[in-house]
Amino acid sequence: MKKNIIIWIVLCVFQGLSAQSLNKMQWFNEPEKWEIKNNTLIMNVTANSDYWRISHYGFTVDDAPFCYANYGGEFEAKVKLTGDYKARFDQMGLMIRVDEKNYIKTGVEFVDGKFNISTVVTHEKSDWSVTTLEKIPPFVWIKVVRRLDAIEIFFSYDDKNYTLTRNAPLQDNTPVMVGLMAASPDGKGFEAKFENFTVKHLPDQRRAEWLKNHQE
């Protein structure tokens, strides 16, 4: 029985590991100009676009480009980000979205001449957290891991050494949209390049623990 459990877990991991085909993804707020080449998405980000709900600023916007696919269960998603940031608040990264009132966006945001790992968590109202980067990198990797009722958020300069920046709540056992988001709230747009986007399904943590505790 124990051997069967191990085989089941390994098969789940390997079957779930794949580069998401960008050509099969959908657009929410499709930008005017974009292209997919060698499984890389390059978009001209829509000017004066963003995702935010109510808090601090007193307005709600839901109009930035978002290229996504639907996923259930637990997963790991990551992508390499390269942006020609120009204006304050220019940003790009990953979004995990249930609906217009419940989503998490995280990635690189350009604020007052500095690069930040930025995360907005929205459950009815939005909050915002940033980690300022010590250097100006040519690109940044962003990774999110969904486990149970939470999302863990990491960044890396080399896709090897990752730093945890936030753990945020997200509805448990709920299908979500996962994909690539960019926004230019104060600017006229910029070019955003997303490379090596992958989504890896993870074995259900509760089920794996149950099987472990109920071995024959």
Beta strands, then each sheet from edge to edge (+ up, - down):
strand 1: 17-19
strand 2: 26-28
strand 3: 33-37
strand 4: 40-44
strand 5: 51-53
strand 6: 60-62
strand 7: 66-71
strand 8: 74-83
strand 9: 90-99
strand 10: 102-111
strand 11: 114-123
strand 12: 126-132
strand 13: 140-147
strand 14: 150-156
strand 15: 163-169
strand 16: 176-183
strand 17: 191-202
sheet 1: 1+ 17- 4+ 3-
sheet 2: 1+ 17- 8+ 13- 14+ 15-
sheet 3: 2+ 7- 16+ 9- 10+ 11- 12+
sheet 4: 5+ 6-
end
